């Protein structure tokens, strides 16, 4: 039935003739049969091994979000459409606002679950403004995830991402040595010769996947697979290294009275979810370790970021202590978090402020119960 519907739509929209129509229908039938016949018990470990085995050396890095599950498509394309409905969300991060070397990151995403095809699609736009005024990068990515019901308990979602990035630098916003003397800035314009602006454009690929039941989840993702050159001279001087992440957690239901756990009579959740997110990019790695506490409509979180047993330039790798508070109302989820800097940079840097807003919706037939009700749903907090 699904094959007939897809073929018929293409027939009507693209005016495919009868001969091509029959070929198309046969190709779709064969591809659907291939997906159903795959031995996913073998494919799943191979998929995660492929993600983890790419070599990763160098220094150029991507921006990050402390509320990583509030930025699901940025974390893992396998999370696209995982709420079995649709979502639209925005994320904003202001890191080290008290110093000139700070960073601002904006992100907006949209995803939707195509239930009839066991598939989800997603799109995300991310803009990162670095400390030097005028240095900005913007990426647009499209994602596709396929959902496999392994058995009555476990679900697996492999995914792929394609992206396009634009980096721009406006030299008019910069100052140089010949504009200063012992009294400070004395010349508004440099005598150096530069182009009015510089830019770089590149395409890239990413992979992701997540496996889960109603209590536990484990995911992995890999971005910057092509290791693009970010240099404005395209001389290989600024290779963007592959960003690898493995993340997971477990949801514990909290007691509600002597005989009930997890949800109130009104359907409000009561749970605690320990989570982790290990990231590695080039020479650097980090571990976020903490927990969400959900007492609807309130959700709170506390994490530690760092690897204290690992030294960096003779100092312990302590990055930040992160506190988050959120509110769920109707189909909206709002979140705010603050990173208290533990590194040598200190709290004088201003730490980091982060805001997230997510709206959940559905375009399905309202008379039909949603898939998240008919099947076990992913227990990741903050995604519904």
C-alpha positions in Angstrom: 0.0 0.0 0.0 2.8 2.4 0.9 4.6 1.6 -2.4 1.5 2.2 -4.4 0.9 5.6 -2.8 4.6 6.8 -3.3 4.6 5.7 -6.9 1.2 7.2 -7.6 2.3 10.6 -6.2 5.5 10.6 -8.3 3.4 9.6 -11.3 1.0 12.5 -10.8 3.7 15.1 -9.9 6.4 14.3 -12.4 4.2 12.9 -15.3 6.1 9.6 -15.4 5.0 7.5 -18.3 3.5 4.0 -17.7 6.7 2.1 -18.5 8.8 4.3 -16.2 6.0 4.1 -13.6 6.2 0.3 -13.5 10.0 0.3 -13.2 9.8 2.8 -10.3 7.2 0.7 -8.5 9.4 -2.4 -8.8 12.5 -0.5 -7.5 10.6 0.7 -4.4 9.3 -2.8 -3.7 12.8 -4.2 -3.9 14.3 -1.5 -1.7 11.6 -2.0 1.0 12.2 -5.7 0.8 15.9 -5.2 1.4 15.4 -3.0 4.5 13.0 -5.6 5.9 15.4 -8.5 5.3 18.5 -6.9 6.8 19.9 -8.6 9.9 20.0 -5.6 12.2 21.6 -7.6 15.0 24.8 -7.5 12.8 24.3 -4.1 11.3 23.9 -2.2 14.6 27.4 -3.0 16.1 29.0 -2.4 12.7 27.3 1.0 12.4 28.6 2.1 15.8 32.1 0.7 15.1 32.2 2.7 11.8 31.3 5.9 13.6 34.0 5.4 16.3 36.9 4.2 14.1 37.5 7.4 11.9 40.9 8.9 12.8 40.7 12.3 14.5 43.7 14.6 14.9 44.1 18.3 14.9 42.8 21.4 16.7 39.9 23.2 14.9 36.7 22.7 16.8 32.9 23.1 16.6 30.7 25.0 19.0 28.9 23.1 21.8 25.7 23.1 23.7 25.5 22.3 27.4 21.8 21.5 27.1 22.7 18.8 24.6 19.3 17.0 24.6 17.6 20.4 24.0 19.7 20.6 20.8 18.9 17.0 19.5 19.7 17.4 15.9 23.0 19.1 16.7 23.9 16.1 18.9 22.9 13.2 16.7 20.9 13.0 13.5 19.4 9.8 14.8 17.4 12.0 17.2 15.5 13.6 14.3 11.8 12.9 14.8 12.4 10.6 17.8 9.4 12.0 19.6 7.3 10.3 16.8 5.7 13.7 16.1 7.2 17.0 14.9 9.3 19.6 16.6 10.6 23.1 16.0 13.2 24.6 18.3 15.8 27.3 18.9 19.0 27.3 20.9 21.2 30.2 22.0 24.5 30.1 23.8 26.7 33.0 24.9 30.0 31.7 26.1 32.5 33.9 28.1 30.5 37.1 27.6 32.9 39.1 29.9 35.9 38.8 27.7 36.6 39.7 24.0 37.4 36.0 23.1 33.8 35.0 23.7 31.5 33.0 21.4 27.8 33.3 20.5 26.0 30.4 18.9 22.5 30.4 17.4 20.7 27.4 16.2 17.2 26.6 14.9 15.9 23.2 13.9 12.8 21.4 12.6 12.1 17.7 12.4 9.2 15.4 11.7 8.4 11.7 11.9 7.0 10.1 8.8 5.2 7.3 10.6 4.0 5.4 7.5 7.5 5.0 6.2 9.4 4.4 9.5 11.4 7.5 8.7 12.1 10.9 10.0 13.5 14.1 8.4 15.2 17.0 10.0 16.8 20.4 9.2 19.1 22.5 11.3 20.7 25.9 10.8 23.6 26.9 13.1 25.4 30.2 13.2 28.5 30.7 15.3 30.0 34.1 15.9 33.6 34.0 17.3 35.3 36.5 19.5 36.9 38.5 16.7 34.1 40.7 15.4 33.2 39.9 11.9 34.2 36.2 12.0 31.1 34.2 11.5 30.2 30.7 10.2 26.7 29.4 9.2 25.8 25.9 8.4 22.7 24.3 7.0 22.2 20.6 7.4 19.5 18.1 6.3 19.1 14.8 8.1 17.3 11.5 7.5 16.7 8.8 10.1 15.2 5.3 9.6 13.5 3.6 12.5 13.9 -0.2 13.0 11.7 -2.0 15.6 14.1 -4.8 16.6 11.6 -6.6 18.8 8.8 -5.7 21.3 11.4 -3.9 23.5 14.3 -2.4 21.5 14.3 0.2 18.7 17.3 1.3 16.5 17.5 4.5 14.5 20.5 4.9 12.1 20.8 8.3 10.4 22.8 10.4 8.0 23.4 14.1 7.5 24.5 16.3 4.6 25.5 19.9 5.3 26.7 23.1 3.7 28.8 25.7 5.6 29.7 29.3 4.9 32.5 31.1 6.8 33.0 34.9 6.4 35.5 37.4 7.8 35.1 41.1 7.3 38.5 42.8 7.6 36.8 46.2 8.1 35.9 45.2 11.6 39.5 44.4 12.6 42.3 46.6 13.9 46.1 46.2 13.2 49.4 47.3 14.8 49.9 50.3 12.6 46.7 51.8 13.9 48.1 52.2 17.4 50.9 54.1 19.2 51.7 54.6 22.9 48.5 56.7 23.2 46.3 53.9 21.9 44.2 53.9 18.7 45.4 56.8 16.5 44.4 55.8 13.0 40.9 54.6 12.1 42.1 52.7 9.0 45.1 50.4 8.6 47.6 50.8 5.8 47.8 47.0 5.4 46.3 45.7 2.1 43.5 43.2 2.6 40.4 42.2 0.6 37.2 43.8 1.9 36.1 40.4 3.1 37.1 36.7 3.0 34.9 33.7 2.7 35.0 29.9 2.5 32.3 27.4 1.5 32.3 23.7 1.9 30.0 20.6 2.0 30.3 17.9 4.7 28.7 14.6 5.9 27.7 13.2 9.3 26.5 9.9 10.7 24.5 9.0 13.8 22.5 6.3 15.5 20.7 5.5 18.7 19.3 2.3 20.3 16.8 2.5 23.1 14.0 0.8 25.0 11.6 2.4 27.5 14.3 2.9 30.1 17.8 3.1 28.6 19.3 4.7 25.5 22.8 4.8 23.9 23.7 6.9 20.9 26.8 7.8 18.9 27.4 10.4 16.2 30.2 11.6 13.9 30.4 14.9 12.1 32.9 16.6 9.7 33.6 13.2 8.1 35.2 14.9 5.1 37.5 17.0 7.4 36.9 20.3 5.4 39.5 23.1 5.3 38.2 26.2 7.1 41.1 28.3 5.9 40.2 31.4 3.9 43.3 30.7 1.7 42.2 27.0 1.2 45.8 26.0 2.0 45.0 23.3 4.5 45.9 25.4 7.4 42.7 25.0 9.4 41.3 21.5 9.0 38.0 21.0 10.9 38.5 17.8 12.7 35.9 15.1 13.0 33.6 15.5 16.0 32.7 12.2 17.8 30.2 11.8 20.5 28.8 8.9 22.5 25.9 9.6 24.8 23.4 7.7 26.9 21.4 7.5 30.1 18.8 5.7 32.1 15.4 6.8 33.4 14.3 5.9 37.0 10.7 6.5 37.9 10.1 8.3 41.2 7.5 7.0 43.6 4.1 8.7 43.8 2.5 7.5 46.9 2.8 3.9 48.2 1.6 2.0 45.1 2.5 4.2 42.1 5.6 5.3 40.3 6.5 7.4 37.3 3.3 9.4 36.4 0.5 11.0 38.3 -3.1 10.5 37.6 -3.0 13.6 35.5 -0.2 12.1 33.4 2.6 14.3 34.8 6.0 12.6 34.8 8.1 12.1 38.0 11.6 10.8 37.2 15.3 11.1 37.5 17.6 10.4 34.5 21.4 10.1 34.9 23.0 11.0 31.6 26.5 11.3 30.0 27.9 12.8 26.9 31.5 12.1 25.9 32.9 14.3 23.1 36.2 14.1 21.2 37.4 16.4 18.5 41.0 16.5 17.4 43.3 16.6 20.4 40.6 17.5 22.8 37.9 15.5 24.6 35.3 16.2 27.3 32.8 14.3 29.4 29.5 15.8 30.6 28.1 13.7 33.5 25.0 14.6 35.5 21.3 14.0 35.7 17.9 15.5 34.9 15.1 15.5 37.5 11.6 15.8 36.0 8.7 16.8 38.2 6.3 18.1 35.6 5.9 20.9 34.7 9.4 21.5 36.1 12.6 20.0 34.8 16.0 20.6 36.4 19.5 19.4 35.7 23.0 19.4 37.1 26.2 18.3 35.2 29.9 18.4 35.6 32.1 18.9 32.4 35.6 17.7 32.4 38.0 14.7 32.8 39.8 15.5 36.1 42.1 12.5 35.8 43.4 13.9 32.6 46.0 16.7 32.6 46.1 19.6 30.0 49.3 21.7 30.1 49.9 20.5 33.6 46.4 21.4 34.9 43.5 19.1 35.6 40.9 19.0 32.8 38.1 20.7 34.8 35.8 22.7 32.5 32.5 23.7 34.1 29.7 23.0 36.5 26.3 23.3 34.7 22.9 24.0 36.3 19.7 24.0 34.2 16.0 24.7 34.9 13.2 24.2 32.5 9.4 24.5 32.2 7.0 22.4 30.2 3.7 24.0 29.3 1.2 22.6 26.8 3.4 21.7 23.8 6.3 24.0 24.7 9.5 23.3 26.7 11.6 26.2 27.9 15.1 25.8 29.3 17.9 28.0 30.8 21.3 26.9 31.9 24.5 28.5 33.3 28.0 27.1 33.0 30.1 28.0 36.1 33.7 28.0 34.7 36.1 25.8 36.7 39.1 26.0 34.4 42.0 28.5 34.8 39.9 31.0 32.8 37.7 31.4 35.9 34.3 32.8 36.6 35.6 36.3 35.6 35.0 35.1 32.0 31.3 35.3 32.6 30.7 31.6 32.3 28.1 30.7 29.7 24.4 31.3 29.3 22.2 29.1 27.3 18.5 29.3 26.3 16.4 26.7 24.5 12.7 26.7 23.3 11.1 23.6 21.8 7.6 23.3 20.3 6.1 19.9 19.7 3.3 19.3 17.2 1.6 16.7 15.0 0.0 16.8 11.5 -1.4 13.2 11.8 -5.0 12.3 11.9 -6.2 13.4 15.4 -8.5 10.4 15.5 -5.5 8.0 15.4 -3.5 7.5 18.6 0.1 8.7 18.2 2.9 6.2 17.7 4.4 7.3 21.0 1.2 6.0 22.7 0.9 2.8 20.7 4.6 1.8 21.1 7.3 2.2 23.7 8.8 5.7 23.4 12.4 6.8 23.9 13.0 7.9 27.5 15.4 10.8 26.7 14.3 13.8 28.8 13.6 17.2 27.3 12.7 15.9 23.8 8.9 15.8 24.0 
